[in-house]
Amino acid sequence: MTQAVLILIKPDGLKKSLTGNILTRLSETKLEIVAAKMVRVSDALASEHYCHLKEKPFFPELIEYLKGELHDRKKVMALVYWGKDAIKKCREMAGATNPEEADPTSIRGSYGRITTKGLYENVIHVSSDDTEAKREIQLWFCPDEIIVDLYPVKNEVVKELKAKRWA
C-alpha cells in the first residue's frame, strides 16, 4: 500500500549534525521524499503535534524539547516520505521510541539517549499509523509544499492575507 509518513529530525539530531547520517539511513527504504523544510517550532505547533500526550507529566519538557529550547537548536527538519509501506519501513529504520530498547543498528539505537531526567532524546519522529500521518502532515505542511497530491484539497481565494515578501 502506498503511504505517506511524516519524519521530523528533532533538535538534538540537528545539534549533533546527524541530518546526513539519518537521511542516508532513510534512503535504504527506497522511498521518495515529497516534501522537506526547516521549521521554527512554535508552542502551538509543538502542543498540537503532541496533543495526545497533553495529560502526561513530562508534556511541558517534551514541548521545550521539540521547540529546541533544550539544545539551542530552535528548529526541526520536517520531511514527508512517500511510497509502498512507508510507515512500516521508516518506523523499522527509526527503531523503538525508547533509545535503550531500540535495536543498536536503528537510528534511535545508534544516536538516541535518555537524559538524567528521563526524557527520551531519540533524534527522530516517525508517524505511527495512517491516521496520525495524515494529521501530522496536514499540521506541518500546506498542500503546495508537497509535490504529490496526498489528500483532497480545495481552492480558496484568501483576501487580506498577510505574508512576508522579499524586500
N, C-alpha and C positions, 0 to 999 in steps of 0.2 A: 504494500500500500504506500502510495506517495504521500509524504507528510512534510510539514514544516515544523521547525523547533527553534526556540529562542535560546541562544547561548550568550551569556554575559561573562566576559573576563573581568573579574572583580578587581577592586583597587589593590589588593595585596598581590595579585598576579601582575598588575602593571608595575607596581613598585619594585618587584623582583625581576623585572624585564623578561617575563615569561611569555609574552604575546607570541613571539615567533615559535617558541617550543610548543605552545598549546595549539596554534594553527597548524603546525606541521603534524602533530599527533592527530588532530581532527581531519586532516587531509586523507588519512588512512581509511576513513569511512567512505570515500569516493562520492560524497555528497556535494551539492552545488551551494555556494554562498550566493544568496539572492538579495541580501541587504547587509550593510555594515556601517557603523558610525561610532564616533566617540560621543559620550553623553555626560554632561554635568548632572548629577542626580540630585533632585530636589527632595525635600521632606515628603511632599505629596507623592512623588513618583515612587520613592522607596517604600512608603507606607502602603500604597496601593499594590505594589509588587508583592509585598509580604503580608497582605491583608489577612490571609488565613492563619497567621501566627500572632495576630494582634493581642491576644489574651496571654501569651507566653511571657514569663518574667524577663526573658532576655530580649524582648522586642525592641526596646529603646537602643540597646547596644547594637543589635542587628541593623537598625536603620542607620546609625552612625557608621557602621562598617561599610554598608553599601554606598553611602554618600562619600566615603573616602576620608572621613574625619579621623579614623584610627591609623591611617597610613600616609597622610599628607599627599594623597593622590585623589583629588576630588573629581574623579571621572571613572567611567567604565567603558569598555568596548562592547557594544551590543551588535550581535550578528544573527541573521536568520539563515539556517541551513535547510536545504530542501532536497528531498529525494526519497527513494524506497527505504522504508523503516527508519526514517531519520531519528526519531526519538530514541528508539531502542539502541541504535548504533552509537549515538552521541552519549547516551547515559552509560553504556558499557565502557566507552572510551574514558569518560569522566571518572567513573568509579563511585563507590559509596560516599554519601554525604559526609560521614564521619571519616576524616583522613586516616585515622588509626585502623579503621575497619576496611578501608579501600585496598584493593589489590595493589601491591607495590609498583606494578607496571602501569597502572592507570594514572591519569593526570592528577587527581587528588591524592593518590597514594605516593606519587613522586614529589609533589610540590606543596601539598597542604600541611596544616598543623593545627593543633588545638592550643589556644592561649591558656595562660595560667588561670584566667577567669572562666575557662570552659567554652569560649566562643570558637566555633569551627571557622578557621580561615582556610577555606577549601578552593580558593582561586578561580572557581568557575561555577556558573549556574547553568543548568540544563532543564528545560521544561519537563515535567513529569508525565504528561499524557496529552492527548489531542485537545481536550477542553482547556487545560492550562496553557498549552502552547498558543492557542487562538487568543485567549485572554491576554497573555503576556505580550505576544507580538503586536496586538492592537493597542496595547498600553505604551509600548516602546517605539513603535513605528507608525507613520502615516502611510496610506496606500501608495502614494507617489514615491516613497523611499524604497519600495520593494520592486524588483524588476520582473516579477511574475504576479499574476492575479491569484492570490491565495484565497481570498474571501470576497463575498459580494461587496460592492461599493455603490455609492450614489454620488451623483454630481450635484453640487450646490453652488449657487452664486453667493459669495460671502461679501457683504458690504461693510465698509469701515473696519476692515481687518488691519490691525496694527502689526507691522512686521519690520524687522531690521533690514536695511539695504546697505550695500557697499557705498561709501561716500565718494 
